[in-house]
Amino acid sequence: MIELSKSQKKIARELITLGLQRECQSFKNEIEQFTCSSEWKTGNPQELYHKLYEIVTTFDKHIAKRYNDLGGSRYFNTVLGLFCDEILTPEDIARFDIEVQNKLVTIKDSWI
């Protein structure tokens, strides 16, 4: 496990917040795309409800798994997950010191 310093944890909290904002924006875009589709306009209301419910439930489970009960000991792994999922960019993680950046990049590269 990687231990972050107090200043690095502050950066991690800011990046985690940024990641959550980006994930919520992506979710919003997905909902807008679905509700503007021809399927939404002409489909069976009950089937559309079930599909919309599935989209919302899937996102909710993902967000809960990633962000609930998030303490300092989980910051590095959460940032790593956001980076590996390309929610955070190399420019975003450049805010960390070089050692943390290198660990994030090395682990991401080994997973790909």
C-alpha positions as CSV (number, residue, x, y, z in Angstrom):
1,M,0.0,0.0,0.0
2,I,1.2,3.5,-0.9
3,E,1.2,6.0,2.0
4,L,0.5,9.6,1.0
5,S,1.8,12.6,2.9
6,K,-0.7,15.2,4.3
7,S,0.0,17.5,1.3
8,Q,-0.4,14.6,-1.2
9,K,-3.7,13.6,0.5
10,K,-5.0,17.1,0.0
11,I,-4.2,16.8,-3.7
12,A,-5.8,13.4,-3.8
13,R,-9.0,14.7,-2.2
14,E,-9.2,17.5,-4.8
15,L,-8.6,15.0,-7.7
16,I,-11.2,12.6,-6.3
17,T,-13.7,15.4,-6.2
18,L,-12.8,16.3,-9.8
19,G,-13.2,12.6,-10.8
20,L,-16.6,12.5,-9.2
21,Q,-17.7,15.6,-11.0
22,R,-16.5,14.1,-14.3
23,E,-18.2,10.8,-13.7
24,C,-21.5,12.6,-12.9
25,Q,-21.1,14.7,-16.1
26,S,-20.6,11.5,-18.1
27,F,-23.7,10.0,-16.4
28,K,-25.7,13.1,-17.2
29,N,-24.6,12.9,-20.8
30,E,-25.6,9.3,-21.0
31,I,-29.1,10.1,-19.6
32,E,-29.5,13.0,-22.0
33,Q,-28.5,10.9,-24.9
34,F,-31.0,8.1,-23.9
35,T,-33.9,10.5,-23.3
36,C,-33.3,12.3,-26.6
37,S,-33.1,9.0,-28.6
38,S,-35.9,7.9,-31.0
39,E,-36.3,4.8,-28.7
40,W,-37.3,7.1,-25.9
41,K,-39.8,9.0,-28.0
42,T,-41.5,5.9,-29.5
43,G,-40.7,3.0,-27.1
44,N,-42.9,1.1,-24.7
45,P,-43.0,3.2,-21.5
46,Q,-42.6,0.2,-19.2
47,E,-39.6,-1.0,-21.0
48,L,-38.1,2.5,-21.1
49,Y,-38.6,2.8,-17.4
50,H,-36.8,-0.5,-16.8
51,K,-33.9,0.6,-19.0
52,L,-33.6,4.0,-17.3
53,Y,-33.8,2.3,-13.9
54,E,-31.0,0.0,-14.9
55,I,-28.8,2.9,-16.1
56,V,-29.3,4.8,-12.9
57,T,-28.8,1.7,-10.6
58,T,-25.6,0.6,-12.4
59,F,-24.2,4.1,-12.0
60,D,-25.3,4.3,-8.4
61,K,-23.6,1.0,-7.6
62,H,-20.4,2.1,-9.3
63,I,-20.3,5.5,-7.5
64,A,-21.0,3.9,-4.2
65,K,-18.2,1.3,-4.6
66,R,-15.7,3.9,-5.6
67,Y,-16.5,6.8,-3.3
68,N,-18.4,5.5,-0.2
69,D,-16.5,5.3,3.1
70,L,-13.5,6.9,1.5
71,G,-10.8,7.5,4.0
72,G,-7.2,8.6,3.6
73,S,-5.9,5.0,3.4
74,R,-8.0,4.6,0.2
75,Y,-7.0,7.8,-1.5
76,F,-4.1,6.4,-3.6
77,N,-6.2,3.4,-4.9
78,T,-9.1,5.6,-5.7
79,V,-7.0,8.1,-7.6
80,L,-5.3,5.1,-9.3
81,G,-8.7,3.7,-10.4
82,L,-9.8,7.1,-11.7
83,F,-6.5,7.4,-13.6
84,C,-6.7,3.9,-15.0
85,D,-10.3,4.5,-16.1
86,E,-9.0,7.7,-17.9
87,I,-11.2,9.9,-15.8
88,L,-8.1,11.6,-14.5
89,T,-5.5,12.6,-17.0
90,P,-1.7,12.7,-16.8
91,E,-2.1,16.5,-16.5
92,D,-4.3,16.0,-13.4
93,I,-1.9,13.7,-11.7
94,A,1.0,16.0,-12.4
95,R,-0.1,17.9,-9.3
96,F,1.4,15.0,-7.2
97,D,5.1,14.9,-6.4
98,I,7.2,12.9,-8.9
99,E,7.3,9.8,-6.8
100,V,3.6,9.4,-6.6
101,Q,3.2,10.3,-10.3
102,N,5.7,7.5,-11.2
103,K,3.9,5.0,-9.0
104,L,0.5,5.8,-10.7
105,V,1.9,5.6,-14.2
106,T,3.9,2.4,-13.5
107,I,0.9,0.6,-12.0
108,K,-1.4,1.8,-14.8
109,D,1.1,0.7,-17.5
110,S,1.3,-2.7,-15.9
111,W,-2.5,-3.2,-16.0
112,I,-2.9,-2.2,-19.6
